[in-house]
Amino acid sequence: MRILIVEDEMLVAMSMKINLEAYGHKVIGISPNESTFWKFMESDPDVILLDIQLKAKENGVKLAKKLRKHNPTIPVIFTTANTKKDMLRQTLDIDNSVVLNKPILFEDLLQELNTIESLDR
């Protein structure tokens, strides 16, 4: 799968990238903010790993809502260490998405990716 990682903590992003590529996935880019996100979207990823709590002015939920206006079907896997119920409730409005809590168990991420791949076939 072609994956776009949207994560502002570079160590977390690089760890995900290394692990995903070890399992045969292609990471098309790591975006720390909204401005680079749209540039990487031109590469047509199959799935987006999107941190909810970005340091930029936009959070991941708002970014996903903007994304849905341009691409209503691309799967989004939200990642978060934020356990506030209000924030998590907002993700329910985003179709074709799931939430994984940080620290992410890599096996859980692989399971979600496998589910997405099986739905595409």
Contacts in CASP RR format, 6 or more apart in sequence:
PFRMAT RR
TARGET T0000
AUTHOR 0000-0000-0000
METHOD contacts of the structure
MODEL  1
MRILIVEDEMLVAMSMKINLEAYGHKVIGISPNESTFWKFMESDPDVILL
DIQLKAKENGVKLAKKLRKHNPTIPVIFTTANTKKDMLRQTLDIDNSVVL
NKPILFEDLLQELNTIESLDR
1 25 0 8 1.000
1 26 0 8 1.000
1 46 0 8 1.000
1 47 0 8 1.000
1 113 0 8 1.000
1 116 0 8 1.000
1 117 0 8 1.000
2 25 0 8 1.000
2 26 0 8 1.000
2 28 0 8 1.000
2 43 0 8 1.000
2 44 0 8 1.000
2 45 0 8 1.000
2 46 0 8 1.000
2 47 0 8 1.000
3 20 0 8 1.000
3 25 0 8 1.000
3 26 0 8 1.000
3 27 0 8 1.000
3 28 0 8 1.000
3 45 0 8 1.000
3 46 0 8 1.000
3 47 0 8 1.000
3 48 0 8 1.000
3 49 0 8 1.000
3 113 0 8 1.000
4 27 0 8 1.000
4 28 0 8 1.000
4 29 0 8 1.000
4 31 0 8 1.000
4 37 0 8 1.000
4 40 0 8 1.000
4 41 0 8 1.000
4 43 0 8 1.000
4 45 0 8 1.000
4 47 0 8 1.000
4 48 0 8 1.000
4 49 0 8 1.000
5 13 0 8 1.000
5 16 0 8 1.000
5 17 0 8 1.000
5 27 0 8 1.000
5 29 0 8 1.000
5 30 0 8 1.000
5 31 0 8 1.000
5 49 0 8 1.000
6 30 0 8 1.000
6 31 0 8 1.000
6 32 0 8 1.000
6 37 0 8 1.000
6 48 0 8 1.000
6 49 0 8 1.000
6 50 0 8 1.000
6 51 0 8 1.000
6 54 0 8 1.000
6 60 0 8 1.000
6 63 0 8 1.000
7 13 0 8 1.000
7 16 0 8 1.000
7 30 0 8 1.000
7 31 0 8 1.000
7 32 0 8 1.000
7 49 0 8 1.000
7 51 0 8 1.000
7 79 0 8 1.000
8 32 0 8 1.000
8 33 0 8 1.000
8 51 0 8 1.000
8 54 0 8 1.000
8 55 0 8 1.000
8 56 0 8 1.000
9 51 0 8 1.000
10 30 0 8 1.000
10 32 0 8 1.000
12 102 0 8 1.000
13 30 0 8 1.000
13 32 0 8 1.000
14 30 0 8 1.000
16 27 0 8 1.000
16 49 0 8 1.000
16 104 0 8 1.000
16 109 0 8 1.000
17 27 0 8 1.000
17 29 0 8 1.000
17 30 0 8 1.000
19 106 0 8 1.000
20 27 0 8 1.000
20 109 0 8 1.000
21 27 0 8 1.000
23 110 0 8 1.000
25 113 0 8 1.000
28 40 0 8 1.000
28 43 0 8 1.000
28 45 0 8 1.000
29 40 0 8 1.000
29 43 0 8 1.000
31 37 0 8 1.000
31 39 0 8 1.000
31 40 0 8 1.000
32 54 0 8 1.000
32 55 0 8 1.000
32 56 0 8 1.000
33 54 0 8 1.000
33 55 0 8 1.000
33 56 0 8 1.000
33 58 0 8 1.000
34 54 0 8 1.000
34 56 0 8 1.000
34 58 0 8 1.000
34 63 0 8 1.000
37 63 0 8 1.000
41 67 0 8 1.000
41 70 0 8 1.000
41 71 0 8 1.000
45 74 0 8 1.000
46 74 0 8 1.000
46 75 0 8 1.000
46 116 0 8 1.000
46 120 0 8 1.000
47 74 0 8 1.000
47 75 0 8 1.000
47 76 0 8 1.000
47 77 0 8 1.000
47 113 0 8 1.000
47 116 0 8 1.000
48 64 0 8 1.000
48 67 0 8 1.000
48 74 0 8 1.000
48 75 0 8 1.000
48 76 0 8 1.000
48 77 0 8 1.000
49 77 0 8 1.000
49 79 0 8 1.000
49 109 0 8 1.000
50 60 0 8 1.000
50 63 0 8 1.000
50 64 0 8 1.000
50 76 0 8 1.000
50 77 0 8 1.000
50 78 0 8 1.000
50 79 0 8 1.000
51 60 0 8 1.000
51 78 0 8 1.000
51 79 0 8 1.000
51 80 0 8 1.000
52 59 0 8 1.000
52 60 0 8 1.000
52 61 0 8 1.000
52 78 0 8 1.000
52 79 0 8 1.000
52 80 0 8 1.000
52 82 0 8 1.000
52 87 0 8 1.000
52 91 0 8 1.000
52 99 0 8 1.000
53 59 0 8 1.000
53 60 0 8 1.000
53 80 0 8 1.000
53 81 0 8 1.000
53 82 0 8 1.000
53 87 0 8 1.000
54 60 0 8 1.000
54 63 0 8 1.000
59 87 0 8 1.000
60 78 0 8 1.000
61 78 0 8 1.000
61 87 0 8 1.000
61 90 0 8 1.000
61 91 0 8 1.000
61 94 0 8 1.000
64 76 0 8 1.000
64 78 0 8 1.000
64 91 0 8 1.000
64 94 0 8 1.000
64 97 0 8 1.000
65 93 0 8 1.000
65 94 0 8 1.000
67 74 0 8 1.000
67 76 0 8 1.000
68 94 0 8 1.000
68 95 0 8 1.000
72 95 0 8 1.000
73 95 0 8 1.000
73 96 0 8 1.000
74 96 0 8 1.000
75 96 0 8 1.000
75 97 0 8 1.000
75 116 0 8 1.000
76 94 0 8 1.000
76 96 0 8 1.000
76 97 0 8 1.000
76 98 0 8 1.000
77 97 0 8 1.000
77 98 0 8 1.000
77 99 0 8 1.000
77 100 0 8 1.000
77 109 0 8 1.000
77 112 0 8 1.000
77 113 0 8 1.000
78 91 0 8 1.000
78 94 0 8 1.000
78 97 0 8 1.000
78 98 0 8 1.000
78 99 0 8 1.000
78 100 0 8 1.000
79 99 0 8 1.000
79 100 0 8 1.000
79 101 0 8 1.000
79 102 0 8 1.000
79 104 0 8 1.000
80 87 0 8 1.000
80 88 0 8 1.000
80 99 0 8 1.000
80 100 0 8 1.000
80 101 0 8 1.000
80 102 0 8 1.000
81 101 0 8 1.000
81 102 0 8 1.000
81 103 0 8 1.000
82 88 0 8 1.000
83 101 0 8 1.000
88 99 0 8 1.000
91 97 0 8 1.000
91 99 0 8 1.000
98 112 0 8 1.000
100 108 0 8 1.000
100 109 0 8 1.000
100 112 0 8 1.000
END
